[in-house]
């Protein structure tokens, strides 16, 4: 059942979500409502998953995913399946120090009564022999979307979520997932906590896993709150500098980061030397489709700081809010750009 991700140099992947078809959910927005319900919705989600897989394969993507077709949001959907969180009892909280949102409350001990994504992962596994990657939210990003009236400690709640994520991750691995990715955009915001317990809780989430593990740290979807925040970060975005030294020492195999059109100094990648690096070479905050040459340029720059056998071309973040044709164009560009560099390396 081992699906090697190492057959090809520069294997391409996406950071996570892909647009949903308009018959499944309202397109070009986050948290968009489902258009069907009951059995019809379950069928439709599977159909969309197949379609998303087909589109990735058609574009030549090597490490494929479910495109997050069965979930409404990368954090919320996971939490919705847990005990101890009340989605009716809402409080206003500041998310990642950036924007206010009405969030659910932790009202008791959190636990996972049954698997969340495992059936979907089995279904994806049954549809392809290519390596598959599955995304889960990371503990720190999860706690940052909740009001905690029970543990009253961000760290304590993060450790509890880490245990739950570990249960889910072990079952995903058993379902045949090759790479389990934890999304931790909060790592670019809460630097002291990242180093005090953020990375430690993430390592708890991957305890006992033998498959590859990744952490995706980014500057978020191309939504207004994120692009406004980016305007305040200055000419050089050095946020990764805070978490990378400790991540380099961590048990994670792969670090996924944002590089295309971002002001992240490429030499920061040197700080995680030895790790595999998923280099975001596709900007998700614009509908302008990169040319293969632009993708290749970004990968070429990254190659100064990461060995070719450890470079995984990817997207900056999820593409759920983009028009479908734009996302498809960007996937094609990613493949074509990676191929340019493969040929250069073969010379
Ligand atoms: Zn992201």
Boltz pocket constraint, residues with backbone or C-beta under 6 A from the ligand:
constraints:
  - pocket:
      binder: B
      contacts: [[A, 15], [A, 185], [A, 216], [A, 217], [A, 218], [A, 219], [A, 220], [A, 221], [A, 316], [A, 317], [A, 318]]
      max_distance: 6.0
